Each structure stands twice: as structure tokens, then as C-alpha cells.
Amino acid sequence: EKINFKNTVIFMTSNIGTLSNSVGFLDNRKNIIIDRVKQFLGIELVNRLDDIIIFNNLDEKSINKIIHKKINDFVLNNKIGDVNEKELFEEVKNECNYLEFGARRIDKIIASKFKDIIAATK
């Protein structure tokens, strides 16, 4: 059976460029990151990509918004009552190491804080 990818968009994410401490214009940074992507994936695969989008690192303001939203969503979805959001926020922010891992670990950390409460309700 054949699969048609004609109208398909595939997103691949990576932290390949996070080690790049290049200071300067975005174009220069993009060239450095694309060179690293070519080394990692191989030029044959990179030449088949339509575009490479480079995101900026998460800043503190952005990660704060993400953590607050994820805490609120988790509490609402799991019908959890009293939560000291300020204390939870600080714990999650300290544990997530967002400068290295981005926002990837936030959901897991929040869930681990409530695992006993959730287990008791099931």
C-alpha cells in the first residue's frame, strides 16, 4: 500500500542549535545552526527539507506564562481543590531547568506533584 504525503506537513524538533553561543545577527546564528543540522542529519536529508525554522530560547517571562497555564490546566482537568499555586509555581520553575530543556518537562513535574492526590481519586 502506498502512502501519499502530498498534503502533509511534518514537524521535526531538535535542540541541535542550543549549544550555539553565537552572538550577533540572527542570519549568522541561523547559518551556524544549519551547519550543525547538516552535520547531524546529513546534507542529503537537509536538502529534502522545505524550511528550517529557528526559535529563540525561552525567556523568563515566557516560561512563567507557560508554567502558570499548565498548572491551571492541570488543576482544572483533574478537579483538584486547594492548591498553593505560588509555591507550586516556584517548585516547578526550579525543577524544570527550562534553559536546558525548554518547556518539555513541565507537565511531568506538575503531574508528579499531584500523583498521590490523583491516585487516591481513582
Steps between C-alpha positions, in 0.01 A plus 500: 500500500627847412477800726455840341689781677395764247296708747693414813703721727758331721652685793832387642638665810850492636733671742790480258545877500479552875872453543563790267604796711546717196445866565399720212240524232232234459620420146845406631346289778271331248797408278686350796196298604431379144862384474451298822175355366682392181771333708243321715239398240716493191480733205288251303213524750537875560472564124158332505363736766288791380594727788684515830347727763721614785334600825644727763577360843223524757530810711381525859180686410399229250579207729303666782192522274540138391535370856199698625286377210606137544435510876154650447414250225618206711306610807180555296529178297562288810246684721756568770385730779723721711839563340768738618573613145779739597695227682430244227606748233837559669560125543418424136711788372799393711472135395425538128840644403339686210826649375623151414178305432252768399142429608514124437517386862235730647202265457688209655615708797150634567350152478760365742400763756142370496553126444385404853184714475414364154568139605268538798213616278521207258 
